[in-house]
Amino acid sequence: MNEAYAAARKVAPMVRAYFDCHRRKALESGTDRLAPMPDARAIEAIIEAAFWASLRREEGHVTRISLAFLPRQDAQDPILFERPLPLEAAALTRIAPAVERPGIHLGVWHNSTDSAPPPAGDGLSVWGATRGIPFLCFVVEVAAPGLLVIKHHNGERTRKFINVAVIEGDQIKMVDERMPERPDSPQFVRSLLQFDSPGRPSVVTIVRVAISMREHGRGGTLLIVPAESESWRTSILQPMPYAVSPPFDQLAGLDSTAGAPTIAAIGGLTAVDGATLLNSRYELLGFGAKIVRQPGSPAVGQVVLSEPIHGAAPMHVHPDELGGTRHLSAAQFVHDRQDAVALVASQDGRFTLFEWSPADGMVHAHRLETLLL
């Protein structure tokens, strides 16, 4: 049996309210093939099981699993177990090596053969595994020991799942969906948050590059500069160690899941010391670039820091407080080149987008790791 996990009980009603709201909107818009809704008790049980499994190891390996709440009838081409597994940490840890690859979900449902959910409180079990799940399917993913991501399918193959909340130990971060309504919200953030609005393919591509940047775990910086101007060169030490000529243009125009090797290659370049540069047409200009302060420009003193989670108010901080040299140099670059954007991944998994805020008259730093997990 799983032990009680206080964060699971606390977050379950909030998650239920989120799914209730979006299910209602989906039905009003005529969306069909919606996933069934878990009640708060089922949400709590699935989160508890995932949390305790995340703290266990199988032959020294960290448990990485994804649990999806749906009956087997709603899954696409599922693998069905002859005997369902109990929704318990020990059982999940044992099966984890078989299902740890991205995109594989363990199917969780009530201990009943019917597709309709029985009364609240009925036990849950794992009936098998699947890659295909319906729109608004409740998913809990184990990202690291003690780190869980609650998310759902957005109904499109072209974009990542939509994150609803991140739980780390006893800390709960509910994603603030109102962020796209703010006038200072960048297109990148809107693409991650507005699951009912697909966003421009080019922005989705950068989202995929950002995820790749985090995955290599070495940290890195990606700068996006205007294609119609060369003024950014005065903020880069010349010559650039790994300049690309002519610009590599295979990143532009990628859609759906196409171009995964290209995405991985660009993300991998950011692991090299220095910054990787793309222009606004998403053509690769070079990597390993050293950022320098624009001649005559003052050192950046403060930036506005925000995070798209409930209860996180914007604050003014020094760039040093965000991480270190990468963050300071990225903030300086955007301070000097107000038409550019900088994305910085830290080795510890933090991810920050820097852009100029005309409203604040300074650089705005958006903490985004909650959305990229």
N, C-alpha and C positions, 0 to 999 in steps of 0.2 A: 504493500500500500504506500502511496505517496504521502509525505508529510505535508502539513498545512504550509502554504506559502502566502504570507500576508499581502504581498504586492499583487498576486493573482486575484485575490478577493477584492482588493481595492479597485483594480483596473477593469474588472469584468463588466460592471454596469456601464462604465463609460464607453467601452468597446461595443457593448450591445446597443447603446443609444446611437453610436456612429453608424452601425450597420442598419439599424431601423430607419434612420434618416435617408441613407443612400438607397436602400431598397425601395422606399416609398417614392423617391425621385425617379428611380429606374422604371418602376411600374407606371408612373404617370407619363413617362416619355415613350412608353410602348416597348421597352426592352423585354425580351423573352429569355428563356433558359437561364433563370437566375438560380444561384446556389441556395440551398435551404439555410435558414437562420439558426444558429445555435442560441440557446438561452444562456443567461448569465452563469448558471451552474456549470453548463458544458464548457463555456469559455474558460471559467476558472479551473476546471479539471484539466483541460488540455494545456493551459499555461503552466500549471503545477507540474504536470508530468514532464513537459519539455524542460522546465527549469532544473529539476532534480537530475534529469538525464544529462543535461549540459555539464554538470559537475563531476560526472563519472567518466572513466576512461576504459576503453576496450583495447587490451594489449598495448597500453601506453599511448593510444591515440585519442585525441579529443573527440567527443561526440558532436557530429554535425548532422542534423536531421531537419526535415520540414514536415509539419503535420497539417493536413487539410481536412476540414470538417465537411463531409459529404457522404451519401450512401453510394455503394458500388455502382448502382444503376445510373448515377449521374456522372461517373468518371468515363473518360475516353480511353479505350483499349487498356483496361487495368490488368495488373497481375494480382490474382486472387489467392489468398492463403486458404488452404483447406480448413485449418483451425485458426480462427482469429486470435491475435495476440492481446494480452491485457494492456491497458493504457497505463503502464507503470515504467518507472525509470530503468529498472534492470532489463526488461524486455526491449525497450527502445534502444538502450546502449548496445545490446547484442546484435540487433538488426542494423544498426547505423552504418557499418562499413559497406553494406550492400546498396544503400540508398543515399549516400552522401554527395553524389554528383549533383550539380545544379540542375534544377528543373524537375527533380523527382520528389514526389510527395507521398508520405504514408497516409492512407485514407482512414479517417476516424469516424465512427458512427455509433449510434446506440446499439446495445445488445438486443437487436430485434431484426428479423428478416424483412420487415416491411420498410418501404421507402419513407413513409411518413414517420416523423419523430414521435416516440412514445412520451408519456408524461415526464416532466422535469424530474431529475433524480435517477432515472434509469441509467445503469452503468454504460461506459463507453469502452470500445475495443478497436483494435487496428485490423481492418479486413484485408489490406493488401497495399499495393503501390500503384501510382499512376503519374503520367506527365500531363494529361489533359484534364483540366478542371474548369468549371463554369464561371461566369462573371459573378463578382462579389462573393467568391468563395473565401471563407474565413481560414487564414493560414497563420501558423506560428512557426517561425524558423529559428533554429538555434544557430546564432552567428559566432559565438565564442562561449567559453565557460561563464555562466551567469548572465549572458547577454542574449536577449530574445528580441525578435522583431515580429510584430503583428502586422499583417499585410493582407492584401486581397488581389485577385486577378482583375485587371481593368477592362477585359474584353477584347484587347487588341494584342496581336502577336508582335507588334512593332515596338512595344515599350515595356519597361520593367514593371514589376508589381508595384502597387501603390502602398506605401508605408502608412500605417495608422498610428502605431505607437512603438516605442522602444523601451524595453525594461532591462535595466542593468542592476542586479542585486535588488535593493529596495527602492531604487530610483525609477520613477515612471516619467516618460516624456511622451505626451500626446501631441501629434503633429497638428499645427494650427493651419487649418484649411483656408482661413481668411487672408493669409499672406498674399495670394495673387491679387487681391482686391486693392492692396496698397499701391499708391502711385510709384513708390521706389522699388517695387519688386521686380527683379530682372527676369527676362524671358526664360532663362535657364531654370530658375526656381519655379516659375509658373508651369513649365513643362513637366516638372516632377510632381507638382501638386494637383494640377487640374486634370484628373483622369477622364473627365467627360469632354475634354478638349484636347485633341491629339498633339497640337503644337507643330511647329515647322520641322520637317525631317532633319534639317541641318542642326537644329537645337537638340533633337533626340540623339543625333550622332555624337554630339559633345557630351551628352549625359553618359553615353556608352563609353566614351574615352575616359571620362571622370571615374567611372566604376573600375575600368582597367587600371587607372593610375593608383587607386587604392589597393587593388589586388596584389600588385608586386611587392608592396610592403616596404619599399625603400624610401618613400617620400619623393616628391617631385613638384615641379612648377610648369604650368602651361600658360603661355601668354597668347591672347588673341588680339591682333592689331588690324587697323583699317587696311583694306587691300589697295585703296586708291592713294595711299600716302607712304612715304619712306621716312617720315620724321621720327619714327620710333627708333631708328638706327642710332641716334645720338644718345639714347638711353641704354645701349648695348655696347659693351667693349668690343672694339673692332681690331682685327678680324674675328668673326664668329668661328669658334673651333670646328664646328660641323655644319657649315652652311650648306644648303641644298639648292642646286642650280641645274636645270630649271626647277621651280617649285613642284613638289610632289602633289598631284591633284586627285589621287584615288580616294581620298577621304570624302570629298564633296559628292553629294548626291546619293550616298548610301541610304538604303531604307530597309525596313523589316529587320530580319536577322542576318541579312547579307553583309559580307565584308568583315566577318569576325576576325580573320587573320590580320586584316588591315588595322582594325580597331586595336587589337592586341599589340601590333607592331608600334603604333603611335604611342599607346600607353606605355610600352616598354622603353621608348626613348626618354621619357620623363625620369627614368631611374638614373640616368647619367647626370653627374653633377652639373648644375646650371639649369637654365630654362629652355623648354621647347617652345618654338614659335609657330603659330598658324596665323594666316591672315583671315579676314572676314569672309572669304570664299572657302575657308577651311582647307587651304593649300599649305602644305608643310614648307616652312622657310629655313628651318635649321634647328639644332638642339645643342645642348651644352653651353648655351649663351650665358655670359656674365652680365648681370644688370648693374648699371652705374647710375649715379644721380645726374640728372640733367644739369649742365653747366649753369650756375647762377640760381638754381632752384634750392629752396630751403629743405632741410631734412623733415620728413613727415613726422609730426608730433603726436597726433591723436587720430583715431579712426572711430567710426560708429560701428559697434558690434551688435548683430542681431542673430537670432536663431528661430526658425519657423516652428516653435513649440508653444503650447499654451502656457501663459504666465511668464514668458521670457521677455522682459522689457528691453528695448535698445539701450545701450550704454556707451559711454566714451572711454576708450582704453588706449594705451600705447601699443603699437604693433608688437613690441617685444612680449607682451602678455599673451599673444596669440600662439606663439610657438618658438620663434627663433629667427635665424638668418633668412630662411626662405620667406617667411611671412613679412619680415621687415623689408626685404628687397622688393617683394611683390607689391606691397603697399606703396613703396616709393615709386615704383614704375607707374602705377595707376595714378598716383599723385601728380607725376610729371607728364604723363600721357593720358589725359582724361578721356580720350576716345578709345582706350584699350580696356581689356578685361583680363584679370589674372586668376588662375585657379591653382590652389596649393594643397597638396596631399602631404600629411605628416606620416612619419613612420609608425606612430601609434594609432593610425586610422582616422584621425581628425581631417576634415576637409573644409576649406574656406574659399569662397569666391570674393574677389575684390573688384569693385567698380566705383566710379566716381558718382557721388550723389550731389546733383545741383541744389537740391532742397537744403541739404546740410552744409554745402560748401566744403566737403571733405570726402575722403575715401570711406566707403561703406564696406564692411567685412561681413559676409553672410556665412555663418557656420552651417554646413549642409550634411554632415555625416549621418544625421538622423534620417535623412531622405535617401541616402545612397546604400545603406546596409542591405 
